[in-house]
Amino acid sequence: MKLFNVVGMAMLCLSFTNIRAQDLKDLRAKPDTIISVQKEQPLNIKTIRPVVPKLNLEVDYWKHWTKFGINLNQASFNDNWKGGGVGSIAVGLNANHKSDYTRDNFNFVTEVDLRYGKIKNTNNIAKKNNDRIFWDNKLSYKLSANWALFTSVTFESQFDAGYKYKTVNGKDTIDYIENAFMAPAYLTESFGLEYKPSNEFSLRFGTGTARQTFILDERVKPRSGEGFFQKYGYYRDPNNPTVGTGERFGVKEDRTFANALAFQLTGNLDKNFTDKLNVKARYNLFADYEKISDPTHRLDVTVTAKVTRVINVNLNGIMIYDPDVISKVQLSQSLAMGIVYSLPK
C-alpha cells in the first residue's frame, strides 16, 4: 500500500513538471513573432528655420603703414670756449606712407617719401641739408611665383630752393639758385617685368620707360643769351651775347620741358635683420636710349636702429651720378637720432 502511494506521488509530480515545461515552451517568442501590435501613428514633423545673425564680415585687401619722424642736432659754445668749434642747430622732418592692395593675382602699391631738413651754423645762413618729394605707384599682375607684369608712375621733386653759396668779406652769402620746387621735377612712366622672390626684395626691368623733366621756376629755367637779356636786362657775357646758361637737368635753353625714352632698372630692399635693425635701399638706373652708354644712377640707403619704441638712430646715404647735372659722383651722408611715430603700432 505504501509502495502504491509512493509510485502515485511520483507520477503526479512528473505530470505536473511536463505541463509546466509545456506552458513555458508555448510562451517563448519566436523571432518573427509580433509581441504587441499597435496602430502606427503618422509622424508630425515641423519645419524650423533657425535665426542666423548677420555678421557683416568684409575682406579688407588693403594694408597701410605710416611713419612720422623728427631729428634734432644741436651744439653751442660760449665766448670763453677755447677748444674750437662752431655752434649749430639742425632740424630734420620726414614722413613715409605705404599702402598695399593685393587681390588674386593683382597687386597695387603706392609709397610716398617726404624729407626736409635745415642746418644753421653760427654767423652763417641757414641751409637745407635734406629735401625730397618722392611718390611711386606700381600696378602688377602675377605671372608666376616670382614674376609679374608691371606698370608704374613715379614723381620726384623738392620742397625748397637750393642755392650755391660764397663768402664775401667774411660773410656767407648766396651766389645763385640751383634748384627749386618743380625745378626740376621728374614724372616717369614705366612698363616691363618685375622679379619679386619675397616681400623684402624686388627688381623691376622697365623696357618701356618715358620720363618728363619739368623746370617751372623762372629763376632756374635755362636761357639762351637773348633769353637771358630779355629776362634780366643784361647779357650773361657782355663780350659774347650768344652765351646762355646751357642745358639744365637735360632741358634745353628757353624751354621748360623735356621728354626721354629709356630703359629703367629699379631695385628695392626693405629688410629687418633683427627686431631692432632695418635696412631700406632703393637703386635706380635710367638709361636714355639716345645716350644709353652714359646712364643715370641713384642709390638711397637708410639704416635704422631702434633704441626704444619711439627713439631711433638713422644713418642715411645717397649716391647720384647724373651727367645732365654734373659728370661726377655726388655723395651725401647723415647720422641723426630722432623720434619716430609709426602706424600701425
VOGU-3710 file (C-alpha; in Angstrom, 3 decimals, decimal comma):
1> mklfnvvgma> 0,000/0,000/0,000  2,744/2,401/0,922  4,584/1,427/-2,199  1,495/2,219/-4,274  1,184/5,635/-2,677  4,851/6,486/-3,338  4,568/5,498/-7,006  1,397/7,559/-7,363  3,001/10,670/-5,924  5,982/10,311/-8,204
11> mlclsftnir> 3,802/10,030/-11,306  1,774/13,085/-10,247  4,885/15,213/-9,796  6,269/14,128/-13,166  2,995/15,034/-14,896  2,957/18,491/-13,332  6,538/19,096/-14,398  5,739/18,206/-18,029  2,692/20,511/-18,049  4,794/23,398/-16,622
21> aqdlkdlrak> 7,546/22,876/-19,211  4,943/22,772/-21,998  3,388/26,064/-20,802  6,785/27,836/-20,736  7,589/26,464/-24,186  4,364/27,904/-25,577  5,136/31,295/-24,080  8,503/31,620/-25,825  8,536/34,303/-28,590  9,672/33,243/-31,966
31> pdtiisvqke> 11,999/35,642/-33,895  9,222/36,585/-36,318  6,523/36,805/-33,651  4,897/40,234/-33,035  4,571/40,600/-29,313  2,466/43,738/-29,341  0,520/45,083/-32,259  -0,087/48,843/-32,169  -1,640/51,135/-34,713  1,036/53,187/-36,472
41> qplniktirp> 0,713/56,915/-35,901  1,839/59,430/-38,593  4,938/61,479/-37,704  4,258/65,135/-37,078  7,410/66,918/-38,381  7,571/70,703/-38,251  9,992/72,758/-40,341  12,125/75,011/-38,121  14,129/77,890/-39,614  16,928/78,837/-37,200
51> vvpklnlevd> 17,763/82,534/-36,918  21,314/83,143/-38,192  22,761/86,510/-37,070  24,224/88,739/-39,781  27,948/89,219/-39,118  28,545/91,724/-41,955  32,065/90,412/-42,482  34,117/92,043/-45,247  37,536/91,149/-46,580  39,955/94,072/-46,450
61> ywkhwtkfgi> 42,545/93,718/-49,205  44,423/96,869/-48,136  47,404/97,189/-45,824  48,774/100,532/-44,676  51,989/101,689/-42,965  52,771/105,269/-41,889  55,787/106,824/-40,162  56,423/110,372/-38,952  59,757/111,478/-37,557  61,798/114,437/-36,386
71> nlnqasfndn> 65,573/114,562/-35,964  67,411/117,187/-33,901  71,094/118,064/-33,594  72,461/120,995/-31,625  75,839/122,332/-30,453  76,751/125,620/-28,755  79,841/127,264/-27,214  80,213/130,381/-25,087  82,700/133,181/-25,788  85,239/131,715/-23,345
81> wkgggvgsia> 85,440/128,367/-25,113  88,978/127,812/-26,432  88,656/124,271/-27,732  87,437/125,308/-31,175  84,163/124,502/-32,810  81,150/126,183/-34,334  77,695/126,315/-32,781  74,966/124,819/-34,889  71,413/123,568/-34,868  69,859/121,151/-37,331
91> vglnanhksd> 66,268/120,007/-37,679  65,026/117,270/-39,963  61,459/116,189/-40,699  60,441/113,058/-42,528  57,223/111,238/-43,337  56,649/107,951/-45,126  53,409/106,240/-46,110  52,902/102,953/-47,939  49,671/101,246/-48,990  49,419/97,756/-50,492
101> ytrdnfnfvt> 46,363/96,241/-52,197  46,553/92,545/-53,119  43,693/90,513/-54,586  44,133/87,298/-56,537  46,987/87,979/-58,997  46,691/91,765/-58,908  48,842/93,953/-56,686  48,911/97,740/-56,299  51,483/99,570/-54,166  51,738/103,292/-53,564
111> evdlrygkik> 54,500/104,852/-51,463  55,183/108,465/-50,511  58,518/109,550/-49,008  58,854/113,175/-47,851  62,026/114,629/-46,293  63,104/118,123/-45,385  65,876/119,403/-43,151  67,860/122,566/-42,440  71,075/123,355/-40,638  72,314/126,695/-39,347
121> ntnniakknn> 75,836/127,353/-38,153  76,692/130,387/-36,068  77,023/133,550/-38,221  76,002/131,643/-41,357  72,858/131,454/-43,464  70,506/128,573/-42,741  70,890/125,952/-45,466  68,868/122,903/-46,320  70,623/119,569/-45,823  67,811/117,287/-46,901
131> drifwdnkls> 64,958/117,868/-49,337  62,972/115,295/-51,275  59,484/114,595/-52,599  59,102/111,029/-53,850  55,850/109,306/-54,875  55,861/105,869/-56,510  52,799/103,960/-57,771  53,001/100,421/-59,176  50,337/98,053/-60,536  51,348/94,469/-61,285
141> yklsanwalf> 49,794/91,197/-62,455  51,396/87,981/-61,237  52,541/85,560/-63,957  54,250/83,012/-61,699  55,519/82,669/-58,158  58,320/85,238/-58,692  57,499/87,101/-61,915  54,890/89,700/-62,798  53,998/92,269/-65,427  54,046/95,793/-64,018
151> tsvtfesqfd> 53,349/99,387/-64,904  54,384/102,293/-62,697  54,260/106,072/-62,375  56,811/107,939/-60,262  57,055/111,621/-59,305  60,163/113,293/-57,851  60,967/116,870/-56,853  61,928/119,000/-53,827  60,146/121,426/-51,487  62,511/124,368/-51,243
161> agykyktvng> 65,013/126,351/-53,253  68,633/125,247/-53,132  71,446/127,774/-53,532  75,141/127,920/-54,263  76,904/129,938/-51,556  80,048/132,051/-51,440  81,916/134,102/-48,859  82,112/137,875/-49,354  84,079/139,978/-46,828  83,995/137,075/-44,413
171> kdtidyiena> 80,227/136,690/-44,622  78,225/133,797/-46,003  76,109/134,977/-48,951  74,014/133,445/-51,744  75,727/133,197/-55,118  72,938/131,790/-57,329  69,965/129,424/-57,213  70,466/125,803/-58,268  67,003/124,225/-57,898  63,528/124,867/-56,506
181> fmapayltes> 60,116/123,287/-56,188  59,165/121,778/-59,569  62,554/122,840/-60,927  63,419/120,200/-61,671  60,543/117,745/-61,303  60,512/114,294/-62,866  57,496/112,257/-63,952  58,415/108,718/-65,011  56,131/106,101/-66,576  57,454/102,569/-66,906
191> fgleykpsne> 56,264/99,167/-68,149  58,007/95,803/-68,012  58,710/92,741/-65,877  59,167/92,540/-62,118  61,126/89,875/-60,251  59,937/89,551/-56,651  61,158/86,439/-54,817  59,970/87,768/-51,428  58,250/90,719/-49,796  61,679/92,077/-48,838
201> fslrfgtgta> 63,203/92,421/-52,311  62,030/93,294/-55,818  63,685/94,140/-59,131  61,911/95,916/-61,990  63,006/95,760/-65,624  61,341/98,723/-67,316  61,937/98,106/-71,001  59,412/100,738/-71,984  60,083/103,858/-69,914  59,336/107,526/-70,544
211> rqtfilderv> 60,446/110,432/-68,380  59,303/114,037/-68,489  61,512/116,689/-66,893  59,917/119,981/-65,825  61,564/123,283/-64,877  58,706/125,566/-63,840  60,624/128,114/-61,773  61,758/131,148/-63,799  64,882/131,501/-61,667  66,103/128,036/-62,672
221> kprsgegffq> 64,889/127,936/-66,271  67,766/127,529/-68,800  68,103/130,553/-71,065  69,931/131,445/-74,218  71,958/134,666/-74,407  68,991/136,560/-75,854  66,541/134,942/-73,430  68,759/135,904/-70,518  68,865/139,511/-71,720  65,069/139,677/-72,067
231> kygyyrdpnn> 64,617/138,367/-68,529  67,283/140,341/-66,658  68,054/143,286/-68,968  71,744/142,456/-69,444  73,805/139,814/-71,175  75,295/136,991/-69,177  78,590/137,566/-71,020  78,821/141,129/-72,402  81,739/140,095/-74,596  79,689/137,311/-76,191
241> ptvgtgerfg> 75,915/137,975/-76,172  75,166/134,487/-77,511  76,382/132,797/-74,348  73,484/131,425/-72,320  73,141/129,181/-69,306  73,288/125,974/-71,337  71,111/122,968/-70,702  69,905/122,345/-67,174  68,785/118,915/-65,986  68,523/117,804/-69,606
251> vkedrtfana> 66,204/120,667/-70,612  67,386/122,831/-73,490  67,696/126,634/-73,343  64,459/128,664/-73,300  62,400/125,535/-72,644  60,665/124,209/-69,538  60,059/120,616/-70,575  61,999/117,635/-71,923  60,935/114,089/-72,735  63,148/110,996/-72,873
261> lafqltgnld> 62,590/107,325/-73,745  64,758/104,921/-71,812  65,409/101,581/-70,169  64,978/101,628/-66,398  66,159/99,208/-63,742  64,807/99,642/-60,212  65,737/97,549/-57,176  64,038/97,785/-53,772  65,159/96,260/-50,478  63,334/96,561/-47,154
271> knftdklnvk> 64,670/94,012/-44,667  64,598/93,617/-40,894  67,887/91,965/-39,973  66,801/91,916/-36,312  63,775/93,250/-34,463  65,780/96,461/-33,864  67,708/96,880/-37,134  66,171/97,681/-40,516  67,862/98,392/-43,847  65,917/100,084/-46,630
281> arynlfadye> 67,518/100,721/-50,016  66,418/101,777/-53,494  68,595/101,713/-56,585  67,524/103,246/-59,908  69,270/103,110/-63,263  67,873/105,303/-66,039  69,433/104,799/-69,464  68,209/107,227/-72,118  68,113/105,378/-75,442  69,758/108,386/-77,123
291> kisdpthrld> 72,759/108,203/-74,759  72,465/104,711/-73,366  76,216/104,409/-72,741  76,089/107,094/-70,016  73,091/106,256/-67,802  71,919/107,982/-64,631  72,361/106,163/-61,317  70,814/106,859/-57,916  71,179/104,844/-54,706  69,366/105,699/-51,462
301> vtvtakvtrv> 70,178/103,702/-48,314  68,693/104,141/-44,840  69,819/102,093/-41,845  67,512/102,430/-38,842  68,428/101,175/-35,368  65,633/101,210/-32,808  66,707/102,457/-29,365  63,255/102,491/-27,782  59,734/102,230/-29,157  59,805/105,859/-30,355
311> invnlngimi> 63,531/106,773/-30,495  65,620/105,701/-33,479  69,118/106,293/-34,811  69,190/106,805/-38,591  72,134/106,565/-40,970  71,256/107,911/-44,433  73,379/107,733/-47,550  72,728/108,970/-51,107  74,825/108,378/-54,216  73,906/110,110/-57,501
321> ydpdviskvq> 75,522/110,117/-60,892  73,582/112,275/-63,359  75,507/113,514/-66,410  72,717/116,043/-67,102  73,673/117,808/-63,853  77,382/117,096/-63,393  79,640/114,379/-64,771  80,854/113,422/-61,318  79,526/111,264/-58,492  77,528/113,153/-55,863
331> lsqslamgiv> 77,572/111,789/-52,300  75,551/112,684/-49,226  75,630/111,132/-45,745  73,918/111,968/-42,451  73,654/110,425/-38,998  70,943/111,525/-36,611  68,888/110,490/-33,610  65,214/111,269/-33,617  61,677/110,478/-32,588  59,563/108,279/-34,854
341> yslpk> 55,842/107,567/-34,567  54,558/104,585/-36,537  51,085/103,437/-37,573  50,059/100,731/-37,043  51,972/100,493/-33,793
//
